[in-house]
Structures are given as structure tokens and as C-alpha cells.
């Protein structure tokens, strides 16, 4: 349960960050000239932010799984005698 919660929280944080970054990039570089462009640019910005958030969410899930696996594997290591 903790792992699922950690992944979900990470996905939400990364998703918001990705959307925010995408929005700022578009707003700083694209000047819509008409209402149609405002609508299409906004829709594309939302889609790009969601796509980036989903991709980064998958990436962070994989990294969390790798960390969990490393921790689990480290429990099986026999310490060297001192």
C-alpha cells in the first residue's frame, strides 16, 4: 500500500510540474493571433502537458521499482565479518 501511495503522490507532483513547465514554454514562445489559435494552442498545451506527465509518471514508477528492488536485494546480502 505504501508503494502505491508513493507512486501516486510522485505521479501527481511530476504531472503538475510537467504541465506547468509545458505551459510556461508555450506561453513564452507562442503568441496566438486569433481566437481559433488561442483555442488550438491551449488544447495542444494541455495535451502536451498531459502526455509529458504520463511519460514522466511511468519513468518515475520504474525508478521507484528499481529502488525498492535494490533495497530488497540489499537485505539478502551477508555482511562481511569485521
Secondary structure, 3 states (H helix, E strand, C coil): CHHHHHHHHHHHHHHHHHHHHHHHHHHHHCCCCCHHHHHHHHHHHHHHHHHHHHHHHHHHHHHHHHHHHHHHHHHCCCCCCC
